[in-house]
C-alpha cells in the first residue's frame, strides 16, 4: 500500500489521494509495486528484500541514483498468551527529489512522540525516521520496566508459571532490543562520519548528534533492564530451590521422628508385648507404652533440631557453644 506525504511548515502531512509527495511510504508492497521500485526507480532487488526482512542488518549503501539506509524499529507490542515485543526493519531510499520508505507492515513512522521542527529536507526526513524509532524504543523500554516491576511484586509472594513465562518473554524481547539498538547505534555513527557525503546541513548534524545520544541511552537502558531481569530470574530460582530444601528438611525430620515410633508400635501390636506385660494390668502397660512413644518422639525431635541448628550456625558460634 502506498501513502504519500509532504512537509508543510515543518510537519508531515498526508497528500491528497492520487498526488505524489516527497515522502512515499510503501507498507507491505505488492508484486506490482516491487516491480515498479526495481525497474522504474532502480532499487536493487536484494536491498529491497532487506528492507522487508526483520533479520536484515542495519547499514547504509551508496548507489548511483540513491542512498539506501536500513534501520531497526520496534513493532507494536502484543499481549495474547504472553508478552511479545518484536523488531521490524525499515528501509529508506533517498533520491534527489524524494525519499521512498519501505516497511513490512502498516505502522506509523512520523506520528510518535514530540516531532522536532528540524529536518525539513530529504536527509532530515531520514533523521526523523531514526528519531521516531529511538523514541518508540524508549517508550517500549518504559513499558517493559513497569511490567517487570509488576511481575516482581507478584513473584515476591508466589512464583507461578505465568509469571515465569512473562519474565522469560521480557528477557527474550530485551535480547532483540539490545541487538536492534546496538545496530542502530552503529548506523548512526556511520551516518555521522559520512554526514558530508549524505548532505546533512549543520542543523541536521546537530539533530543527528542528538538522535545518536538518545539511541545510546536507549541501548544502555536495554542492557540494564536485561541484567535486572536476569538477576531477578536467578534470584527467584535460588529462593525456590532454598524453599524446596527447607521443605525436604522438615519432611526428613518428620520421617526420622516417626521411625522409632513405628518400631515401638510394631512391637506393641504383637502378642510378645502382651506376654512381656502379663503380670501388669493392660491399661497401665499400654499407657506406659504410649508415654514411652511420646517421650521417644520428643527426644528424637529435640536431638534433630539441635543438630540442624548447630549445622546452620557459623563456626565461631558453634565453638563457643561447645565450650
Secondary structure, DSSP 8 states (H G I E B T S, - for coil): -EEEEEEETTEEEE--TT---SEEEEES--HHHHHIIIIIS---HHHHHHHT-TT---EEEE-SS-EEEEEEEE---EESSSEE--EEEEEEEE-SS-EEEEESS---SS-SS---S---SHHHHHHHHHHHHHHHHHHHHHHHHHHHHHHHHHHTT---HHHHHHHHHHHHHHHHHHHHHHHHHHHHHHHHHTHHHHT--HHHHHHHHHHHHHHHHHHHHHHHHHHHHHHHHHHHHHHHHHHHHHHHHHHHHHHHHHHHHHHHHHHHTSHHHHHHTTTS-HHHHHHHHHHHHHHHHHHHHHHHHHHHHHHHS-HHHHHHHH-
